Amino acid sequence: MSAVASTAEYAASPPSLEVVAASPAQVAEQEMYRWMMWLGLPSLVAAIFMGAVFATSSIWWVSGALMGVIGLISVVIWLSMTSCTNSN
């Protein structure tokens, strides 16, 4: 408000709030990070168990690596089924 203006001349307008939809690039980036996170975790588990095989010379650690690969396949199926490819 100005120092010389009266309060009758000053009318405060309420701020207008509007919902801004995410752009297609933002949606694609979120989907990319979702795929990288979910595919990275089983791959990391399989890599850790495979490293344990070479570090300990024990073949039993391969079972953990195989579970990581099975988990990776399951996650790929889940991600494929839940991804929306019909957006504009």
C-alpha positions in Angstrom: 0.0 0.0 0.0 1.3 3.4 -0.8 2.0 6.0 1.8 -0.4 8.5 0.2 -3.2 6.1 -0.8 -6.2 5.7 1.4 -7.4 2.3 2.5 -10.5 2.8 0.3 -8.3 2.8 -2.8 -6.4 -0.3 -1.8 -8.2 -3.6 -2.3 -6.2 -6.7 -1.5 -6.9 -9.5 -3.9 -6.6 -13.1 -2.6 -3.9 -15.1 -4.2 -5.1 -17.4 -6.9 -4.1 -21.0 -6.5 -4.1 -23.4 -9.4 -3.0 -27.0 -9.9 -0.2 -27.3 -12.4 -0.1 -30.7 -14.1 3.3 -32.3 -14.7 4.7 -32.0 -18.1 5.3 -35.1 -20.2 9.1 -34.7 -19.7 8.6 -34.7 -15.9 6.5 -37.8 -16.0 9.0 -39.5 -18.2 11.8 -38.6 -15.8 9.9 -39.9 -12.8 9.3 -43.1 -14.6 12.9 -43.4 -15.6 14.1 -43.0 -12.0 11.4 -45.5 -10.8 12.8 -48.1 -13.2 16.4 -47.4 -12.3 15.7 -47.8 -8.6 13.6 -51.0 -8.8 15.9 -52.6 -11.3 19.1 -51.5 -9.5 18.2 -53.2 -6.1 17.9 -56.8 -7.3 21.0 -56.3 -9.5 22.9 -55.0 -6.5 21.9 -58.0 -4.5 23.0 -60.4 -7.2 26.3 -58.6 -7.6 27.0 -58.7 -3.8 26.3 -62.5 -3.7 28.4 -63.1 -6.8 31.2 -61.2 -5.2 30.8 -63.3 -2.1 31.3 -66.4 -4.3 34.6 -65.2 -5.6 35.7 -63.8 -2.2 35.0 -67.0 -0.2 35.4 -69.7 -2.8 32.1 -71.2 -1.6 29.6 -72.1 -4.3 26.6 -71.8 -1.9 26.6 -68.0 -2.3 25.4 -68.6 -5.9 22.0 -69.3 -4.6 21.7 -65.7 -3.4 22.8 -64.5 -6.8 20.2 -66.7 -8.4 17.5 -65.3 -6.1 18.6 -61.8 -7.1 18.2 -62.7 -10.8 14.8 -64.2 -10.2 13.9 -61.0 -8.3 15.1 -59.0 -11.2 12.9 -60.9 -13.6 9.9 -60.4 -11.3 10.6 -56.7 -11.0 10.8 -56.3 -14.8 7.4 -58.0 -15.1 5.9 -55.8 -12.4 7.4 -52.6 -13.9 6.2 -53.5 -17.3 2.7 -54.1 -16.1 2.5 -50.9 -14.1 4.0 -48.5 -16.6 1.6 -46.2 -18.4 2.5 -45.8 -22.0 -0.8 -44.3 -23.1 -0.2 -40.7 -21.9 0.1 -37.8 -24.4 
